[in-house]
Amino acid sequence: MKFLRALATFFVILLVAGFALAFSVYNSYTELAEYHRKAKSSFADWEAAMAPRREMLNELAELTAVYSPDADEILREAERIRAEAPDGDDISTRARMHELAGMKLTQLRALAMRYPQLRDSDSFRDWETAYLRHSIAEEAARTSFNSAARRYNDVLDSFTGKLISFAFAVEPKPVLSAPAE
């Protein structure tokens, strides 16, 4: 009789622990889904904030080409980067493409800053104002994405998150790096 009582107690404890684990896994899965949705939305916002860069690059190349033939070469390199970038849902690859194109914009901006007559022109000041406005929007979207990605990764680092990751081959989200200035 004692053996049956001990066995019943063991099964009750096992059942309660199983329900607690199942609830914890469900809770972690719910959090992962929420942070995934937020990260996906924030990444789309970040890419939308990055979209005006192509036009800004063309405008700055046009302004700078009068002063330096290197502007056209930088523009061609940026277009080559965009043309070679793969499509798809791979955040790391798409972020890297935007980073490389952003580096070309920064390189062209540095070239434009070498010419005081260009730097002091109204058209460059207008361009610079738009550039700064877009940079603020990009930073806000990047911060939002990184926040969601870090929370997602934190959930994956928990015990139940590791169970989910193991069972469903869920990968951590990359974090977007700040642009090089």
C-alpha positions as CSV (number, residue, x, y, z in Angstrom):
1,M,0.0,0.0,0.0
2,K,2.8,2.4,0.8
3,F,4.4,1.6,-2.6
4,L,1.2,2.5,-4.4
5,R,0.8,5.7,-2.4
6,A,4.4,6.7,-3.2
7,L,3.9,5.8,-6.9
8,A,0.6,7.8,-7.0
9,T,2.4,10.8,-5.4
10,F,5.2,10.5,-7.9
11,F,2.8,10.5,-10.8
12,V,0.9,13.5,-9.5
13,I,4.2,15.4,-9.1
14,L,5.2,14.3,-12.6
15,L,1.9,15.4,-14.0
16,V,2.0,18.8,-12.3
17,A,5.6,19.3,-13.5
18,G,4.6,18.3,-17.0
19,F,1.7,20.8,-17.0
20,A,4.0,23.5,-15.6
21,L,6.6,22.7,-18.4
22,A,3.9,22.7,-21.0
23,F,2.5,26.0,-19.9
24,S,6.0,27.5,-19.8
25,V,6.7,26.2,-23.3
26,Y,3.4,27.6,-24.5
27,N,4.2,31.0,-22.9
28,S,7.6,31.1,-24.5
29,Y,6.2,30.2,-27.9
30,T,3.7,33.0,-27.6
31,E,6.4,35.5,-26.7
32,L,8.5,34.3,-29.6
33,A,5.6,34.7,-32.0
34,E,5.0,38.2,-30.7
35,Y,8.6,39.3,-30.9
36,H,9.0,37.7,-34.3
37,R,6.0,39.7,-35.5
38,K,7.4,42.9,-34.0
39,A,10.9,42.3,-35.5
40,K,9.4,41.6,-38.9
41,S,7.4,44.7,-38.8
42,S,10.3,46.8,-37.5
43,F,12.6,45.4,-40.2
44,A,10.1,46.4,-42.9
45,D,9.9,49.9,-41.3
46,W,13.7,50.0,-41.4
47,E,13.9,49.0,-45.0
48,A,11.2,51.6,-45.8
49,A,13.4,54.2,-44.1
50,M,16.4,53.0,-46.1
51,A,14.5,53.3,-49.4
52,P,15.1,57.0,-50.1
53,R,18.9,56.4,-50.0
54,R,18.9,55.4,-53.7
55,E,17.4,58.7,-54.7
56,M,19.6,60.6,-52.2
57,L,22.7,58.8,-53.6
58,N,21.7,59.8,-57.2
59,E,21.1,63.4,-56.1
60,L,24.4,63.7,-54.3
61,A,26.3,62.1,-57.2
62,E,24.7,64.6,-59.5
63,L,25.8,67.5,-57.3
64,T,29.3,66.1,-56.7
65,A,30.0,65.0,-60.3
66,V,30.6,68.6,-61.3
67,Y,33.5,68.7,-58.8
68,S,34.9,65.1,-59.0
69,P,34.7,62.2,-61.5
70,D,34.9,59.8,-58.5
71,A,31.2,60.5,-57.8
72,D,30.0,58.6,-60.8
73,E,32.3,55.6,-59.9
74,I,30.9,55.5,-56.4
75,L,27.3,55.6,-57.8
76,R,28.1,52.7,-60.1
77,E,29.5,50.7,-57.3
78,A,26.4,51.3,-55.2
79,E,24.2,50.2,-58.1
80,R,26.3,47.1,-58.6
81,I,25.8,46.3,-54.9
82,R,22.1,46.6,-55.2
83,A,21.9,44.6,-58.4
84,E,23.9,41.7,-56.9
85,A,21.9,41.6,-53.6
86,P,19.8,38.5,-53.3
87,D,16.1,38.7,-52.7
88,G,14.3,36.8,-50.0
89,D,13.6,36.8,-46.3
90,D,17.3,36.5,-45.2
91,I,17.5,39.5,-42.9
92,S,21.3,39.3,-42.5
93,T,21.9,39.4,-46.3
94,R,19.5,42.2,-46.9
95,A,20.9,44.2,-44.0
96,R,24.4,43.6,-45.3
97,M,23.3,45.0,-48.8
98,H,21.9,48.1,-47.1
99,E,25.0,48.5,-45.1
100,L,27.3,48.3,-48.2
101,A,25.1,50.8,-50.1
102,G,25.1,53.0,-47.0
103,M,28.8,52.9,-46.9
104,K,28.9,54.2,-50.6
105,L,26.5,57.0,-49.6
106,T,28.8,57.9,-46.7
107,Q,31.8,57.7,-49.0
108,L,30.1,60.0,-51.5
109,R,29.1,62.4,-48.8
110,A,32.7,62.5,-47.5
111,L,33.8,63.3,-51.1
112,A,31.2,66.1,-51.4
113,M,32.4,67.6,-48.1
114,R,35.9,68.1,-49.5
115,Y,34.5,70.9,-51.8
116,P,33.7,74.0,-49.8
117,Q,31.8,75.6,-52.7
118,L,29.6,72.5,-52.9
119,R,29.2,72.3,-49.1
120,D,28.1,75.9,-48.9
121,S,25.5,75.6,-51.7
122,D,21.8,75.7,-51.0
123,S,21.2,72.5,-52.9
124,F,23.7,70.6,-50.7
125,R,22.2,72.1,-47.5
126,D,18.8,70.9,-48.6
127,W,20.2,67.5,-49.4
128,E,22.0,67.4,-46.0
129,T,18.8,68.3,-44.2
130,A,16.9,65.5,-46.0
131,Y,19.8,63.1,-45.2
132,L,19.7,63.9,-41.5
133,R,15.9,63.5,-41.4
134,H,16.1,60.1,-43.1
135,S,19.0,59.1,-40.8
136,I,16.8,59.8,-37.7
137,A,14.0,57.6,-39.2
138,E,16.5,54.8,-40.0
139,E,17.9,54.9,-36.4
140,A,14.4,54.8,-34.9
141,A,13.5,51.8,-37.0
142,R,16.8,50.1,-36.3
143,T,16.4,50.6,-32.6
144,S,12.9,49.1,-32.7
145,F,14.1,46.1,-34.7
146,N,17.1,45.5,-32.4
147,S,14.9,45.7,-29.3
148,A,12.5,43.1,-30.7
149,A,15.3,40.9,-31.9
150,R,17.1,41.0,-28.5
151,R,13.9,40.2,-26.7
152,Y,13.3,37.3,-29.2
153,N,16.8,36.1,-28.6
154,D,16.4,36.4,-24.8
155,V,13.4,34.1,-24.9
156,L,15.4,31.6,-27.1
157,D,18.1,31.7,-24.4
158,S,15.7,30.5,-21.7
159,F,15.3,26.8,-20.9
160,T,11.9,26.5,-22.6
161,G,13.2,28.6,-25.5
162,K,16.0,26.2,-26.0
163,L,13.5,23.4,-26.1
164,I,11.5,25.2,-28.8
165,S,14.7,26.0,-30.7
166,F,15.8,22.4,-30.5
167,A,12.4,21.0,-31.5
168,F,11.7,23.4,-34.3
169,A,15.2,24.5,-35.4
170,V,14.5,28.1,-34.6
171,E,17.4,30.4,-35.2
172,P,18.2,33.6,-33.2
173,K,17.6,37.0,-35.0
174,P,20.5,39.1,-36.1
175,V,21.0,42.6,-34.7
176,L,21.4,45.5,-37.1
177,S,24.6,47.3,-36.7
178,A,24.8,51.1,-36.7
179,P,26.0,52.7,-39.9
180,A,29.7,53.6,-40.2
181,E,30.2,57.4,-40.3
